[in-house]
Amino acid sequence: MSLHEECGVFGVIEPSVTDVAGIVYGGLFALQHRGQESCGIVVNDDGLFSSHKDLGLLSEVFSPETLARLPRGKMAVGHVRYGTTGGNYRQNCQPIEVNHQKGRLALAHNGNLCNAASLRSALELSGAIFHTTSDTETIAYLLVQKRLKTPSIEEALSAAMPLFEGAYSLILMSPQKLICARDPYGFRPLCFGRTPEGGYAVASESAALKAVGAAFVRDVEPGEILVFSENGVVSRKEHCATREKRLCIFEYIYFSRPDSVLDGVSVHAARLRAGRLLAEALPTEADVVIGVPDSGLDAALGFSQASGIPYEIGLVKNKYIGRTFISPGQNSRIDQVRIKLSAVEEAVRGKRVVLIDDSIVRGTTVGRIVRLLREAGAQEIHLRISAPPFLHPCYYGTDIDSGDQLIACRHSVEEIAALLGADSLFYLPVSCLSSLIGSGAYCGACFDGRYPTPVPADGGGKESFERRLSDKRP
C-alpha cells in the first residue's frame, strides 16, 4: 500500500465550434500531477460524443495524431486518474460515458464516495449491471435514474446529491450543457474561469485555468451546482451550507501545484507557512536547509526564512519521471527513487543538513534520500516533515486505506529516525494545521482520526470492488 493522489478534472464550453479537445488537453497537462494511471477526453460535437481514453500519461495516450482525430466542437470534458476506488484497468478510465433514454452523458469525478459499496449493492439488487469497479459508475447510474424522473440533468444531479456520502467534485456533459458540482463539505477543490473566446472552463485547480489562458472567476462553493450553456452560467445553491466546509488540508501540503489558489488560499503561501512553523516549533542548529522536490521546496524556503539558515538546492530531480507515489508496487517505487533524485555534493558535503519533505508514508522514499545525502558527504541530517504523521485511513480520495504499512502506526518518532538513518526527526504538529490556511475549516482525518462523515463499514479501499467480485466467484 502506498500513498497516491486522487484525480484531476477539466471541462470547457465555448460559444463557437473550436478545438475543444486541445483546450482540455492543455488543462489536463497542468493537472497531470494529480493522476498518472490513465486519462481521457470526451468531445461533444453537436450532441455526438467522441472520445479517447487509455492507461498512461497524457503524452503517452494522446499523440498529435490522436488529438487531431477528435472532432472540433463546443464542449469537452477530460480526466486524469489515480483511482482511489477501482483498480488500474482500462474499463475504469474516465470520463465515463452513458447513453440513456433521455440522451447522453459524460462524467468526470475527483474524490471518493464513502457509501459507494452500499449504493452499488442496492443498484445491483435492482438489476443494474456494472462494467467498471469505480465508484464513478455508481454516480452515473444514480444520475440516470434521477434523470428519468426529472425535467433536466441539473435537476437530476440535485436530486442525486443527497444520496452521495463523501468527496466528489464532478463535471458532467450533456448534449446541451456543461455542469459541475462540489460536495457539500468541499473535500476536493474545483474552480472555473472565462476563456479568451468568451466561454467557460472548469478545473480541479486554478493553475490549469491559467495554462489554457482562462481568467479565474472563483471557486465552486461546497454544495454548489453550476450549469453552463449557450445562455451563460446559472448557480444552484440548494445544497450549500448544509455541512461545515472540510477541504482536504493535504491539498495544500502536497497534492496541488504551488501556483494554484484553493478557496482563496495560495498553496505556495501555505507551504511557506508550514516551513516557518517547523522552524519555530523546534529550533535546529544546522548549516543548510534543502527541500525534497517538488512539494518540499516551498516549505524548505519557509524554514530557511524563519531560522536564518541558508537555503540551498541540495537535490536535483529528473524532470522526466513522475512522482514516486504514483507508481504501484514496492520494487517499482525503489527503482524510481534511484533514478529520480541525485544529491548536489557541493551543497551538502561536510554540512549539518535540515532536510524538508512533505510526508512520510512507509519511509522507503525518504530513507533512500537520506542515504543519498550521506553518500554525498552530509555530516548530519535533521529530517523535518511539513505534515503530521499519517495515522488513520482516508476515505475521501487519498489512497490511505490501511494503517498496516504506515510507518508512524508501527514506530515512535525516535524509532523512525533511526530506521531512516536521520540524526533527528520532527513532524509538523497537528495544532499548526489551521495556521496553514488561516482557519480551522479543513479535513485532517488522516492525521487526527476526526472524520466528517460515517466511515465505510467494509473499510473501503482502492480495490474493494475487485475483492468483492473475487469473493463471489465459486
Secondary structure, 3 states (H helix, E strand, C coil): CCCCCCEEEEEEEEEEEECHHHHHHHHHHCCHHHCCCEEEEEEEECCEEEEEEEECCHHHHCCHHHHHHCCCEEEEEEEEECCCCCCCCHHHCCCEEEEECCEEEEEEEEEEECCHHHHHHHHHHCCCCCCCCCHHHHHHHHHHHHHCCCCCHHHHHHHHHHHCCEEEEEEEECCCCEEEEECCCCCCCCEEEECCCCCEEEECCHHHHHHCCCEEEEECCCCCEEEEECCEEEEECCCCCCCCCCEECHHHHHHCCCCCEECCEEHHHHHHHHHHHHHHHCCCCCCEEEECCCHHHHHHHHHHHHHCCCECCCEEECCCCCCHHHCCCHHHHHHHHHHHEEECHHHHCCCEEEEEECCCCCCHHHHHHHHHHHHCCCCEEEEEECCCCCCCCCCCCCCCCCCCCCHHHHCCHHHHHHHHCCCEEEECCHHHHHHHHCCCCEECHHHHCCCCCCCCCCCCCCCHHHHHHHHHCC
